Amino acid sequence: MDTRESKTPEEKKQHLKEEKLPEDFSHPEPDAEQPEAKRSPKGAHWLVLGVAILVAGFLLFVLLPKIVG
């Protein structure tokens, strides 16, 4: 990421050209600087499901008897 405050006229011109180009939605590709965007979330949904089941089980078998009885 460029953190400089001022840009040369050529850099400003290049930046404006890049901003005016329409985004290619038919062939979206992650940026090369973002390797995490290229990885697929393998098994992440199973982790969320497992945690939800554990929380539901905890609520049913530990907290519910204490509330009712």
PQR file with spaces between the fields and no chain letter, atoms N, CA, C, O and H, PARSE charges and radii, in Angstrom:
ATOM       1  N    MET     1       0.837   -1.170    0.000 -0.4000 1.5000
ATOM       2  CA   MET     1       0.000    0.000    0.000 -0.0000 2.0000
ATOM       3  C    MET     1       0.880    1.230    0.000  0.5500 1.7000
ATOM       4  O    MET     1       1.849    1.312    0.755 -0.5500 1.4000
ATOM       5  N    ASP     2       0.550    2.163   -0.828 -0.4000 1.5000
ATOM       6  CA   ASP     2       1.320    3.395   -0.942 -0.0000 2.0000
ATOM       7  C    ASP     2       0.821    4.384    0.101  0.5500 1.7000
ATOM       8  O    ASP     2      -0.339    4.793    0.072 -0.5500 1.4000
ATOM       9  H    ASP     2      -0.237    2.096   -1.441  0.4000 1.0000
ATOM      10  N    THR     3       1.695    4.766    1.021 -0.4000 1.5000
ATOM      11  CA   THR     3       1.286    5.669    2.101 -0.0000 2.0000
ATOM      12  C    THR     3       1.826    7.074    1.922  0.5500 1.7000
ATOM      13  O    THR     3       1.713    7.903    2.825 -0.5500 1.4000
ATOM      14  H    THR     3       2.638    4.434    1.045  0.4000 1.0000
ATOM      15  N    ARG     4       2.406    7.349    0.775 -0.4000 1.5000
ATOM      16  CA   ARG     4       2.909    8.700    0.540 -0.0000 2.0000
ATOM      17  C    ARG     4       1.754    9.684    0.444  0.5500 1.7000
ATOM      18  O    ARG     4       0.665    9.332   -0.010 -0.5500 1.4000
ATOM      19  H    ARG     4       2.498    6.676    0.041  0.4000 1.0000
ATOM      20  N    GLU     5       1.994   10.910    0.870 -0.4000 1.5000
ATOM      21  CA   GLU     5       0.945   11.929    0.852 -0.0000 2.0000
ATOM      22  C    GLU     5       0.691   12.454   -0.556  0.5500 1.7000
ATOM      23  O    GLU     5      -0.456   12.510   -1.000 -0.5500 1.4000
ATOM      24  H    GLU     5       2.879   11.196    1.239  0.4000 1.0000
ATOM      25  N    SER     6       1.744   12.834   -1.252 -0.4000 1.5000
ATOM      26  CA   SER     6       1.556   13.429   -2.571 -0.0000 2.0000
ATOM      27  C    SER     6       2.024   12.474   -3.657  0.5500 1.7000
ATOM      28  O    SER     6       2.898   11.634   -3.441 -0.5500 1.4000
ATOM      29  H    SER     6       2.675   12.788   -0.891  0.4000 1.0000
ATOM      30  N    LYS     7       1.420   12.625   -4.829 -0.4000 1.5000
ATOM      31  CA   LYS     7       1.783   11.800   -5.972 -0.0000 2.0000
ATOM      32  C    LYS     7       2.262   12.704   -7.097  0.5500 1.7000
ATOM      33  O    LYS     7       1.903   13.878   -7.181 -0.5500 1.4000
ATOM      34  H    LYS     7       0.711   13.308   -5.004  0.4000 1.0000
ATOM      35  N    THR     8       3.071   12.125   -7.943 -0.4000 1.5000
ATOM      36  CA   THR     8       3.515   12.883   -9.106 -0.0000 2.0000
ATOM      37  C    THR     8       2.347   12.992  -10.075  0.5500 1.7000
ATOM      38  O    THR     8       1.393   12.223   -9.963 -0.5500 1.4000
ATOM      39  H    THR     8       3.363   11.171   -7.875  0.4000 1.0000
ATOM      40  N    PRO     9       2.392   13.906  -11.004 -0.5600 1.5000
ATOM      41  CA   PRO     9       1.291   14.017  -11.987  0.2800 2.0000
ATOM      42  C    PRO     9       1.059   12.721  -12.770  0.5500 1.7000
ATOM      43  O    PRO     9      -0.078   12.383  -13.099 -0.5500 1.4000
ATOM      44  N    GLU    10       2.141   12.003  -13.063 -0.4000 1.5000
ATOM      45  CA   GLU    10       1.977   10.736  -13.789 -0.0000 2.0000
ATOM      46  C    GLU    10       1.247    9.708  -12.924  0.5500 1.7000
ATOM      47  O    GLU    10       0.399    8.963  -13.416 -0.5500 1.4000
ATOM      48  H    GLU    10       3.064   12.278  -12.795  0.4000 1.0000
ATOM      49  N    GLU    11       1.584    9.672  -11.626 -0.4000 1.5000
ATOM      50  CA   GLU    11       0.917    8.730  -10.729 -0.0000 2.0000
ATOM      51  C    GLU    11      -0.565    9.087  -10.565  0.5500 1.7000
ATOM      52  O    GLU    11      -1.416    8.200  -10.508 -0.5500 1.4000
ATOM      53  H    GLU    11       2.272   10.277  -11.226  0.4000 1.0000
ATOM      54  N    LYS    12      -0.862   10.359  -10.492 -0.4000 1.5000
ATOM      55  CA   LYS    12      -2.257   10.782  -10.392 -0.0000 2.0000
ATOM      56  C    LYS    12      -3.032   10.389  -11.640  0.5500 1.7000
ATOM      57  O    LYS    12      -4.171    9.931  -11.555 -0.5500 1.4000
ATOM      58  H    LYS    12      -0.171   11.080  -10.539  0.4000 1.0000
ATOM      59  N    LYS    13      -2.410   10.571  -12.796 -0.4000 1.5000
ATOM      60  CA   LYS    13      -3.058   10.228  -14.059 -0.0000 2.0000
ATOM      61  C    LYS    13      -3.313    8.719  -14.135  0.5500 1.7000
ATOM      62  O    LYS    13      -4.391    8.288  -14.543 -0.5500 1.4000
ATOM      63  H    LYS    13      -1.485   10.943  -12.865  0.4000 1.0000
ATOM      64  N    GLN    14      -2.325    7.930  -13.745 -0.4000 1.5000
ATOM      65  CA   GLN    14      -2.472    6.475  -13.765 -0.0000 2.0000
ATOM      66  C    GLN    14      -3.570    6.032  -12.795  0.5500 1.7000
ATOM      67  O    GLN    14      -4.362    5.139  -13.096 -0.5500 1.4000
ATOM      68  H    GLN    14      -1.449    8.280  -13.414  0.4000 1.0000
ATOM      69  N    HIS    15      -3.598    6.665  -11.647 -0.4000 1.5000
ATOM      70  CA   HIS    15      -4.629    6.330  -10.661 -0.0000 2.0000
ATOM      71  C    HIS    15      -6.020    6.634  -11.202  0.5500 1.7000
ATOM      72  O    HIS    15      -6.935    5.828  -11.036 -0.5500 1.4000
ATOM      73  H    HIS    15      -2.954    7.391  -11.403  0.4000 1.0000
ATOM      74  N    LEU    16      -6.190    7.765  -11.836 -0.4000 1.5000
ATOM      75  CA   LEU    16      -7.492    8.110  -12.404 -0.0000 2.0000
ATOM      76  C    LEU    16      -7.892    7.159  -13.519  0.5500 1.7000
ATOM      77  O    LEU    16      -9.068    6.821  -13.650 -0.5500 1.4000
ATOM      78  H    LEU    16      -5.447    8.420  -11.971  0.4000 1.0000
ATOM      79  N    LYS    17      -6.916    6.716  -14.337 -0.4000 1.5000
ATOM      80  CA   LYS    17      -7.224    5.742  -15.392 -0.0000 2.0000
ATOM      81  C    LYS    17      -7.718    4.434  -14.786  0.5500 1.7000
ATOM      82  O    LYS    17      -8.683    3.842  -15.269 -0.5500 1.4000
ATOM      83  H    LYS    17      -5.961    6.990  -14.230  0.4000 1.0000
ATOM      84  N    GLU    18      -7.050    3.990  -13.726 -0.4000 1.5000
ATOM      85  CA   GLU    18      -7.439    2.732  -13.081 -0.0000 2.0000
ATOM      86  C    GLU    18      -8.819    2.849  -12.448  0.5500 1.7000
ATOM      87  O    GLU    18      -9.588    1.887  -12.455 -0.5500 1.4000
ATOM      88  H    GLU    18      -6.266    4.471  -13.333  0.4000 1.0000
ATOM      89  N    GLU    19      -9.137    4.006  -11.908 -0.4000 1.5000
ATOM      90  CA   GLU    19     -10.443    4.193  -11.278 -0.0000 2.0000
ATOM      91  C    GLU    19     -11.571    4.241  -12.297  0.5500 1.7000
ATOM      92  O    GLU    19     -12.698    3.853  -11.989 -0.5500 1.4000
ATOM      93  H    GLU    19      -8.512    4.787  -11.903  0.4000 1.0000
ATOM      94  N    LYS    20     -11.287    4.707  -13.498 -0.4000 1.5000
ATOM      95  CA   LYS    20     -12.322    4.826  -14.527 -0.0000 2.0000
ATOM      96  C    LYS    20     -12.623    3.508  -15.220  0.5500 1.7000
ATOM      97  O    LYS    20     -13.683    3.363  -15.828 -0.5500 1.4000
ATOM      98  H    LYS    20     -10.371    5.022  -13.749  0.4000 1.0000
ATOM      99  N    LEU    21     -11.711    2.540  -15.141 -0.4000 1.5000
ATOM     100  CA   LEU    21     -11.941    1.255  -15.788 -0.0000 2.0000
ATOM     101  C    LEU    21     -13.065    0.513  -15.074  0.5500 1.7000
ATOM     102  O    LEU    21     -13.064    0.441  -13.845 -0.5500 1.4000
ATOM     103  H    LEU    21     -10.850    2.658  -14.647  0.4000 1.0000
ATOM     104  N    PRO    22     -14.019   -0.038  -15.813 -0.5600 1.5000
ATOM     105  CA   PRO    22     -15.090   -0.789  -15.146  0.2800 2.0000
ATOM     106  C    PRO    22     -14.548   -2.101  -14.590  0.5500 1.7000
ATOM     107  O    PRO    22     -13.617   -2.692  -15.137 -0.5500 1.4000
ATOM     108  N    GLU    23     -15.144   -2.535  -13.504 -0.4000 1.5000
ATOM     109  CA   GLU    23     -14.714   -3.783  -12.889 -0.0000 2.0000
ATOM     110  C    GLU    23     -15.193   -4.960  -13.725  0.5500 1.7000
ATOM     111  O    GLU    23     -16.308   -4.949  -14.247 -0.5500 1.4000
ATOM     112  H    GLU    23     -15.900   -2.055  -13.059  0.4000 1.0000
ATOM     113  N    ASP    24     -14.349   -5.967  -13.847 -0.4000 1.5000
ATOM     114  CA   ASP    24     -14.668   -7.144  -14.644 -0.0000 2.0000
ATOM     115  C    ASP    24     -15.399   -8.156  -13.768  0.5500 1.7000
ATOM     116  O    ASP    24     -14.765   -8.956  -13.081 -0.5500 1.4000
ATOM     117  H    ASP    24     -13.443   -5.976  -13.422  0.4000 1.0000
ATOM     118  N    PHE    25     -16.744   -8.123  -13.792 -0.4000 1.5000
ATOM     119  CA   PHE    25     -17.524   -9.023  -12.958 -0.0000 2.0000
ATOM     120  C    PHE    25     -17.638  -10.420  -13.556  0.5500 1.7000
ATOM     121  O    PHE    25     -17.956  -11.372  -12.843 -0.5500 1.4000
ATOM     122  H    PHE    25     -17.259   -7.473  -14.351  0.4000 1.0000
ATOM     123  N    SER    26     -17.385  -10.556  -14.844 -0.4000 1.5000
ATOM     124  CA   SER    26     -17.506  -11.876  -15.458 -0.0000 2.0000
ATOM     125  C    SER    26     -16.312  -12.757  -15.137  0.5500 1.7000
ATOM     126  O    SER    26     -16.433  -13.982  -15.169 -0.5500 1.4000
ATOM     127  H    SER    26     -17.127   -9.783  -15.424  0.4000 1.0000
ATOM     128  N    HIS    27     -15.162  -12.172  -14.829 -0.4000 1.5000
ATOM     129  CA   HIS    27     -13.965  -12.937  -14.469 -0.0000 2.0000
ATOM     130  C    HIS    27     -13.352  -12.366  -13.188  0.5500 1.7000
ATOM     131  O    HIS    27     -12.251  -11.818  -13.231 -0.5500 1.4000
ATOM     132  H    HIS    27     -15.063  -11.177  -14.803  0.4000 1.0000
ATOM     133  N    PRO    28     -14.047  -12.485  -12.048 -0.5600 1.5000
ATOM     134  CA   PRO    28     -13.483  -11.933  -10.812  0.2800 2.0000
ATOM     135  C    PRO    28     -12.326  -12.791  -10.312  0.5500 1.7000
ATOM     136  O    PRO    28     -12.420  -14.018  -10.272 -0.5500 1.4000
ATOM     137  N    GLU    29     -11.262  -12.147   -9.941 -0.4000 1.5000
ATOM     138  CA   GLU    29     -10.103  -12.844   -9.390 -0.0000 2.0000
ATOM     139  C    GLU    29      -9.610  -12.072   -8.184  0.5500 1.7000
ATOM     140  O    GLU    29      -9.598  -10.842   -8.196 -0.5500 1.4000
ATOM     141  H    GLU    29     -11.186  -11.150   -9.974  0.4000 1.0000
ATOM     142  N    PRO    30      -9.204  -12.777   -7.144 -0.5600 1.5000
ATOM     143  CA   PRO    30      -8.666  -12.083   -5.972  0.2800 2.0000
ATOM     144  C    PRO    30      -7.338  -11.401   -6.295  0.5500 1.7000
ATOM     145  O    PRO    30      -6.616  -11.805   -7.208 -0.5500 1.4000
ATOM     146  N    ASP    31      -7.043  -10.380   -5.540 -0.4000 1.5000
ATOM     147  CA   ASP    31      -5.764   -9.694   -5.724 -0.0000 2.0000
ATOM     148  C    ASP    31      -4.615  -10.612   -5.371  0.5500 1.7000
ATOM     149  O    ASP    31      -4.752  -11.493   -4.522 -0.5500 1.4000
ATOM     150  H    ASP    31      -7.629  -10.052   -4.799  0.4000 1.0000
ATOM     151  N    ALA    32      -3.481  -10.408   -6.019 -0.4000 1.5000
ATOM     152  CA   ALA    32      -2.294  -11.212   -5.744 -0.0000 2.0000
ATOM     153  C    ALA    32      -1.782  -10.965   -4.335  0.5500 1.7000
ATOM     154  O    ALA    32      -1.136  -11.829   -3.743 -0.5500 1.4000
ATOM     155  H    ALA    32      -3.369   -9.692   -6.709  0.4000 1.0000
ATOM     156  N    GLU    33      -2.072   -9.777   -3.793 -0.4000 1.5000
ATOM     157  CA   GLU    33      -1.607   -9.455   -2.454 -0.0000 2.0000
ATOM     158  C    GLU    33      -2.492  -10.073   -1.377  0.5500 1.7000
ATOM     159  O    GLU    33      -2.187   -9.950   -0.191 -0.5500 1.4000
ATOM     160  H    GLU    33      -2.597   -9.074   -4.274  0.4000 1.0000
ATOM     161  N    GLN    34      -3.575  -10.731   -1.762 -0.4000 1.5000
ATOM     162  CA   GLN    34      -4.501  -11.321   -0.804 -0.0000 2.0000
ATOM     163  C    GLN    34      -4.602  -12.833   -1.005  0.5500 1.7000
ATOM     164  O    GLN    34      -5.578  -13.316   -1.579 -0.5500 1.4000
ATOM     165  H    GLN    34      -3.823  -10.831   -2.726  0.4000 1.0000
ATOM     166  N    PRO    35      -3.606  -13.580   -0.539 -0.5600 1.5000
ATOM     167  CA   PRO    35      -3.680  -15.031   -0.740  0.2800 2.0000
ATOM     168  C    PRO    35      -4.826  -15.673    0.023  0.5500 1.7000
ATOM     169  O    PRO    35      -5.307  -16.733   -0.376 -0.5500 1.4000
ATOM     170  N    GLU    36      -5.284  -15.048    1.128 -0.4000 1.5000
ATOM     171  CA   GLU    36      -6.398  -15.627    1.863 -0.0000 2.0000
ATOM     172  C    GLU    36      -7.685  -15.583    1.057  0.5500 1.7000
ATOM     173  O    GLU    36      -8.599  -16.369    1.308 -0.5500 1.4000
ATOM     174  H    GLU    36      -4.893  -14.187    1.452  0.4000 1.0000
ATOM     175  N    ALA    37      -7.769  -14.671    0.088 -0.4000 1.5000
ATOM     176  CA   ALA    37      -8.966  -14.593   -0.737 -0.0000 2.0000
ATOM     177  C    ALA    37      -9.011  -15.730   -1.756  0.5500 1.7000
ATOM     178  O    ALA    37     -10.082  -16.049   -2.273 -0.5500 1.4000
ATOM     179  H    ALA    37      -7.026  -14.033   -0.116  0.4000 1.0000
ATOM     180  N    LYS    38      -7.879  -16.340   -2.049 -0.4000 1.5000
ATOM     181  CA   LYS    38      -7.839  -17.436   -3.018 -0.0000 2.0000
ATOM     182  C    LYS    38      -8.182  -18.777   -2.371  0.5500 1.7000
ATOM     183  O    LYS    38      -8.623  -19.698   -3.057 -0.5500 1.4000
ATOM     184  H    LYS    38      -7.009  -16.082   -1.630  0.4000 1.0000
ATOM     185  N    ARG    39      -7.981  -18.893   -1.052 -0.4000 1.5000
ATOM     186  CA   ARG    39      -8.255  -20.155   -0.370 -0.0000 2.0000
ATOM     187  C    ARG    39      -9.747  -20.325   -0.175  0.5500 1.7000
ATOM     188  O    ARG    39     -10.467  -19.365    0.100 -0.5500 1.4000
ATOM     189  H    ARG    39      -7.622  -18.144   -0.494  0.4000 1.0000
ATOM     190  N    SER    40     -10.196  -21.550   -0.320 -0.4000 1.5000
ATOM     191  CA   SER    40     -11.591  -21.822   -0.023 -0.0000 2.0000
ATOM     192  C    SER    40     -11.711  -22.176    1.456  0.5500 1.7000
ATOM     193  O    SER    40     -10.802  -22.787    2.019 -0.5500 1.4000
ATOM     194  H    SER    40      -9.611  -22.329   -0.543  0.4000 1.0000
ATOM     195  N    PRO    41     -12.811  -21.803    2.088 -0.5600 1.5000
ATOM     196  CA   PRO    41     -12.970  -22.090    3.510  0.2800 2.0000
ATOM     197  C    PRO    41     -13.333  -23.553    3.725  0.5500 1.7000
ATOM     198  O    PRO    41     -14.497  -23.883    3.951 -0.5500 1.4000
ATOM     199  N    LYS    42     -12.342  -24.424    3.656 -0.4000 1.5000
ATOM     200  CA   LYS    42     -12.583  -25.868    3.749 -0.0000 2.0000
ATOM     201  C    LYS    42     -13.039  -26.238    5.153  0.5500 1.7000
ATOM     202  O    LYS    42     -12.267  -26.141    6.106 -0.5500 1.4000
ATOM     203  H    LYS    42     -11.396  -24.157    3.472  0.4000 1.0000
ATOM     204  N    GLY    43     -14.270  -26.654    5.278 -0.4000 1.5000
ATOM     205  CA   GLY    43     -14.786  -27.150    6.535 -0.0000 2.0000
ATOM     206  C    GLY    43     -15.175  -26.082    7.538  0.5500 1.7000
ATOM     207  O    GLY    43     -15.478  -26.416    8.684 -0.5500 1.4000
ATOM     208  H    GLY    43     -14.898  -26.732    4.504  0.4000 1.0000
ATOM     209  N    ALA    44     -15.181  -24.828    7.166 -0.4000 1.5000
ATOM     210  CA   ALA    44     -15.526  -23.771    8.114 -0.0000 2.0000
ATOM     211  C    ALA    44     -16.988  -23.879    8.536  0.5500 1.7000
ATOM     212  O    ALA    44     -17.320  -23.606    9.690 -0.5500 1.4000
ATOM     213  H    ALA    44     -14.935  -24.556    6.236  0.4000 1.0000
ATOM     214  N    HIS    45     -17.858  -24.271    7.620 -0.4000 1.5000
ATOM     215  CA   HIS    45     -19.267  -24.389    7.975 -0.0000 2.0000
ATOM     216  C    HIS    45     -19.502  -25.528    8.963  0.5500 1.7000
ATOM     217  O    HIS    45     -20.411  -25.459    9.790 -0.5500 1.4000
ATOM     218  H    HIS    45     -17.589  -24.492    6.683  0.4000 1.0000
ATOM     219  N    TRP    46     -18.681  -26.578    8.875 -0.4000 1.5000
ATOM     220  CA   TRP    46     -18.813  -27.683    9.825 -0.0000 2.0000
ATOM     221  C    TRP    46     -18.381  -27.253   11.225  0.5500 1.7000
ATOM     222  O    TRP    46     -18.949  -27.702   12.220 -0.5500 1.4000
ATOM     223  H    TRP    46     -17.942  -26.634    8.203  0.4000 1.0000
ATOM     224  N    LEU    47     -17.396  -26.401   11.296 -0.4000 1.5000
ATOM     225  CA   LEU    47     -16.947  -25.883   12.586 -0.0000 2.0000
ATOM     226  C    LEU    47     -18.058  -25.051   13.235  0.5500 1.7000
ATOM     227  O    LEU    47     -18.329  -25.195   14.427 -0.5500 1.4000
ATOM     228  H    LEU    47     -16.934  -26.036   10.487  0.4000 1.0000
ATOM     229  N    VAL    48     -18.687  -24.198   12.464 -0.4000 1.5000
ATOM     230  CA   VAL    48     -19.777  -23.371   12.990 -0.0000 2.0000
ATOM     231  C    VAL    48     -20.939  -24.255   13.437  0.5500 1.7000
ATOM     232  O    VAL    48     -21.517  -24.027   14.500 -0.5500 1.4000
ATOM     233  H    VAL    48     -18.467  -24.080   11.495  0.4000 1.0000
ATOM     234  N    LEU    49     -21.280  -25.248   12.644 -0.4000 1.5000
ATOM     235  CA   LEU    49     -22.363  -26.156   12.995 -0.0000 2.0000
ATOM     236  C    LEU    49     -22.036  -26.920   14.277  0.5500 1.7000
ATOM     237  O    LEU    49     -22.895  -27.072   15.146 -0.5500 1.4000
ATOM     238  H    LEU    49     -20.811  -25.432   11.780  0.4000 1.0000
ATOM     239  N    GLY    50     -20.809  -27.395   14.396 -0.4000 1.5000
ATOM     240  CA   GLY    50     -20.393  -28.128   15.598 -0.0000 2.0000
ATOM     241  C    GLY    50     -20.454  -27.277   16.850  0.5500 1.7000
ATOM     242  O    GLY    50     -20.906  -27.744   17.895 -0.5500 1.4000
ATOM     243  H    GLY    50     -20.111  -27.271   13.691  0.4000 1.0000
ATOM     244  N    VAL    51     -20.010  -26.052   16.759 -0.4000 1.5000
ATOM     245  CA   VAL    51     -20.064  -25.152   17.916 -0.0000 2.0000
ATOM     246  C    VAL    51     -21.518  -24.865   18.292  0.5500 1.7000
ATOM     247  O    VAL    51     -21.853  -24.817   19.475 -0.5500 1.4000
ATOM     248  H    VAL    51     -19.643  -25.673   15.910  0.4000 1.0000
ATOM     249  N    ALA    52     -22.378  -24.675   17.297 -0.4000 1.5000
ATOM     250  CA   ALA    52     -23.792  -24.422   17.578 -0.0000 2.0000
ATOM     251  C    ALA    52     -24.438  -25.623   18.271  0.5500 1.7000
ATOM     252  O    ALA    52     -25.249  -25.445   19.180 -0.5500 1.4000
ATOM     253  H    ALA    52     -22.106  -24.713   16.335  0.4000 1.0000
ATOM     254  N    ILE    53     -24.093  -26.829   17.858 -0.4000 1.5000
ATOM     255  CA   ILE    53     -24.645  -28.032   18.491 -0.0000 2.0000
ATOM     256  C    ILE    53     -24.142  -28.167   19.919  0.5500 1.7000
ATOM     257  O    ILE    53     -24.904  -28.540   20.811 -0.5500 1.4000
ATOM     258  H    ILE    53     -23.434  -26.974   17.119  0.4000 1.0000
ATOM     259  N    LEU    54     -22.871  -27.869   20.145 -0.4000 1.5000
ATOM     260  CA   LEU    54     -22.325  -27.935   21.502 -0.0000 2.0000
ATOM     261  C    LEU    54     -23.000  -26.920   22.428  0.5500 1.7000
ATOM     262  O    LEU    54     -23.320  -27.239   23.573 -0.5500 1.4000
ATOM     263  H    LEU    54     -22.251  -27.566   19.421  0.4000 1.0000
ATOM     264  N    VAL    55     -23.210  -25.728   21.945 -0.4000 1.5000
ATOM     265  CA   VAL    55     -23.876  -24.699   22.751 -0.0000 2.0000
ATOM     266  C    VAL    55     -25.311  -25.114   23.050  0.5500 1.7000
ATOM     267  O    VAL    55     -25.774  -24.954   24.179 -0.5500 1.4000
ATOM     268  H    VAL    55     -22.950  -25.469   21.014  0.4000 1.0000
ATOM     269  N    ALA    56     -26.016  -25.640   22.064 -0.4000 1.5000
ATOM     270  CA   ALA    56     -27.396  -26.090   22.279 -0.0000 2.0000
ATOM     271  C    ALA    56     -27.437  -27.230   23.297  0.5500 1.7000
ATOM     272  O    ALA    56     -28.311  -27.257   24.164 -0.5500 1.4000
ATOM     273  H    ALA    56     -25.639  -25.770   21.147  0.4000 1.0000
ATOM     274  N    GLY    57     -26.506  -28.157   23.195 -0.4000 1.5000
ATOM     275  CA   GLY    57     -26.447  -29.256   24.167 -0.0000 2.0000
ATOM     276  C    GLY    57     -26.155  -28.761   25.567  0.5500 1.7000
ATOM     277  O    GLY    57     -26.747  -29.243   26.533 -0.5500 1.4000
ATOM     278  H    GLY    57     -25.797  -28.134   22.491  0.4000 1.0000
ATOM     279  N    PHE    58     -25.254  -27.809   25.686 -0.4000 1.5000
ATOM     280  CA   PHE    58     -24.944  -27.229   26.996 -0.0000 2.0000
ATOM     281  C    PHE    58     -26.175  -26.568   27.592  0.5500 1.7000
ATOM     282  O    PHE    58     -26.471  -26.737   28.775 -0.5500 1.4000
ATOM     283  H    PHE    58     -24.774  -27.417   24.901  0.4000 1.0000
ATOM     284  N    LEU    59     -26.890  -25.815   26.767 -0.4000 1.5000
ATOM     285  CA   LEU    59     -28.089  -25.143   27.260 -0.0000 2.0000
ATOM     286  C    LEU    59     -29.157  -26.133   27.703  0.5500 1.7000
ATOM     287  O    LEU    59     -29.796  -25.932   28.736 -0.5500 1.4000
ATOM     288  H    LEU    59     -26.650  -25.677   25.806  0.4000 1.0000
ATOM     289  N    LEU    60     -29.359  -27.203   26.932 -0.4000 1.5000
ATOM     290  CA   LEU    60     -30.400  -28.170   27.247 -0.0000 2.0000
ATOM     291  C    LEU    60     -30.077  -29.013   28.476  0.5500 1.7000
ATOM     292  O    LEU    60     -30.949  -29.225   29.319 -0.5500 1.4000
ATOM     293  H    LEU    60     -28.841  -27.366   26.093  0.4000 1.0000
ATOM     294  N    PHE    61     -28.868  -29.488   28.593 -0.4000 1.5000
ATOM     295  CA   PHE    61     -28.544  -30.460   29.640 -0.0000 2.0000
ATOM     296  C    PHE    61     -27.952  -29.857   30.900  0.5500 1.7000
ATOM     297  O    PHE    61     -27.950  -30.521   31.936 -0.5500 1.4000
ATOM     298  H    PHE    61     -28.160  -29.316   27.909  0.4000 1.0000
ATOM     299  N    VAL    62     -27.456  -28.649   30.863 -0.4000 1.5000
ATOM     300  CA   VAL    62     -26.840  -28.065   32.051 -0.0000 2.0000
ATOM     301  C    VAL    62     -27.694  -26.923   32.607  0.5500 1.7000
ATOM     302  O    VAL    62     -28.029  -26.912   33.792 -0.5500 1.4000
ATOM     303  H    VAL    62     -27.457  -28.109   30.021  0.4000 1.0000
ATOM     304  N    LEU    63     -28.038  -25.981   31.761 -0.4000 1.5000
ATOM     305  CA   LEU    63     -28.741  -24.811   32.255 -0.0000 2.0000
ATOM     306  C    LEU    63     -30.251  -25.028   32.434  0.5500 1.7000
ATOM     307  O    LEU    63     -30.839  -24.517   33.387 -0.5500 1.4000
ATOM     308  H    LEU    63     -27.766  -25.990   30.799  0.4000 1.0000
ATOM     309  N    LEU    64     -30.871  -25.772   31.539 -0.4000 1.5000
ATOM     310  CA   LEU    64     -32.318  -25.956   31.589 -0.0000 2.0000
ATOM     311  C    LEU    64     -32.779  -26.644   32.886  0.5500 1.7000
ATOM     312  O    LEU    64     -33.750  -26.180   33.482 -0.5500 1.4000
ATOM     313  H    LEU    64     -30.394  -26.188   30.764  0.4000 1.0000
ATOM     314  N    PRO    65     -32.142  -27.712   33.346 -0.5600 1.5000
ATOM     315  CA   PRO    65     -32.573  -28.319   34.621  0.2800 2.0000
ATOM     316  C    PRO    65     -32.417  -27.363   35.812  0.5500 1.7000
ATOM     317  O    PRO    65     -33.212  -27.419   36.751 -0.5500 1.4000
ATOM     318  N    LYS    66     -31.414  -26.499   35.787 -0.4000 1.5000
ATOM     319  CA   LYS    66     -31.230  -25.560   36.887 -0.0000 2.0000
ATOM     320  C    LYS    66     -32.315  -24.497   36.879  0.5500 1.7000
ATOM     321  O    LYS    66     -32.740  -24.037   37.939 -0.5500 1.4000
ATOM     322  H    LYS    66     -30.768  -26.454   35.025  0.4000 1.0000
ATOM     323  N    ILE    67     -32.768  -24.103   35.699 -0.4000 1.5000
ATOM     324  CA   ILE    67     -33.805  -23.084   35.601 -0.0000 2.0000
ATOM     325  C    ILE    67     -35.154  -23.662   36.000  0.5500 1.7000
ATOM     326  O    ILE    67     -35.906  -23.028   36.740 -0.5500 1.4000
ATOM     327  H    ILE    67     -32.423  -24.477   34.838  0.4000 1.0000
ATOM     328  N    VAL    68     -35.465  -24.856   35.519 -0.4000 1.5000
ATOM     329  CA   VAL    68     -36.768  -25.475   35.755 -0.0000 2.0000
ATOM     330  C    VAL    68     -36.855  -25.988   37.199  0.5500 1.7000
ATOM     331  O    VAL    68     -37.856  -25.765   37.880 -0.5500 1.4000
ATOM     332  H    VAL    68     -34.854  -25.371   34.918  0.4000 1.0000
ATOM     333  N    GLY    69     -35.825  -26.659   37.652 -0.4000 1.5000
ATOM     334  CA   GLY    69     -35.888  -27.316   38.952 -0.0000 2.0000
ATOM     335  C    GLY    69     -35.184  -26.583   39.976  0.5500 1.7000
ATOM     336  O    GLY    69     -35.148  -27.014   41.129 -0.5500 1.4000
ATOM     337  H    GLY    69     -35.011  -26.840   37.100  0.4000 1.0000
